[in-house]
């Protein structure tokens, strides 16, 4: 599929300047890291599972995905590092949940958007 392009080159310096300034003021590196973290199949499944069931342990997550606990822990570590999930210890168990309602909204809106077709 070929994307349409302008037939005539025009520069809009005021728009360009305004948008550049706005982009420079945003934490886009954090946005990129967040999106990279959830842009892997198993990590997307983990985030989606946690959006459906608010708290799961590593054993549950490994079982849901059909992967080893070590593999699940590796994915959870990546999600934790960028602030997608948080953990809670209860005795010898560690439970994971989404960091906040924003993460849940992002995954739910993305699923809703993909299902519109």
Secondary structure, 3 states (H helix, E strand, C coil): CCCCCCCCCCCCHHHHHHHHHHHHHCCHHHHHHHHHHHCCHHHHHHHHHHHHCCCEEHHHHHHHHCCCHHHHHHHHHHHHHCCCEEEEEECCEEEEEECCHHHHHHHHHHHHHHHCC
